[in-house]
Amino acid sequence: MMTPEELDGFLAAERTCRVATVSADGAPHLSPLWFAWDGTSLWLYSITRSKRWADLRRDQRVAVVVDGGHAYDELRGVELSGTVEFVGESPRTGEPHPELVAVEKLFAQKNFGLDAMPYDGRHAWIRLTPDTVTSWDFRKLAAL
């Protein structure tokens, strides 16, 4: 298990998560996506014409995994689950939205090396403020 500080550091450093949604037929759908973590919520910038987007519009329940490591004793990660919210216009065109100022700066710096968010008219924001967070860090197994 990670401490809160380790969890924040891990989520701040990692770039790609795996998003699990429920398809219309009840089957799971899993897709990779870049994200930003603000210390409370996981922010997903999704293509609005994706299966993931359609799934979440129909059923807002989601599970997201962020993991890292190669060898067994290096594996670590976090699973966050709960119900998502859609924030801002869809697709995002850069209309002023106070709730998105900080997250867009964070996302742009982390993923694009920019100070401002580039808008392509295809993506929009999804926020997951998780109900449950489960973490693991196999690097700590040797200490047990």
Phi, psi and omega in degrees: 000145178265148172287164177304322179292318178296318179299312179300316180296318179297311181292331176289328184273324183285153184249322188250136174240169175242124186255122178254124179237173178252121179287167181302328180272006179090353180284148176288150175230131183237131181214145177277152182198146170286157184210171170226146178243125181258010181098344180228320184233151173262126183252125180248132179251095191255147171294131185283349178255022181267162175298320179303313181298313179298317178300314183288332175294327181276321184217108188283001178287139184208153168232138182230134177241135171237124182217165181203171180107158180242300178285157183307316183280009175250351186295136175204157181179181183218136169247128178240134179219156181161208182244133183272162172233147176263131186235130179086180182286159184227113358285162183286126179242359179099012176304143180303128179211102186307326182291342184258353184303305184292317183292325179291323176295314179300312181296315181297318179292314183295314190259337183239351184068027182244160176268347180229148182286128173277132180254134181244002179071014181237343185249160173208166187268139173233130179248130172246111169261101194294143171279324178228144176227124178236132180230160176214152179209094184291347177296339181275352183297324181297334182281347183282000000 
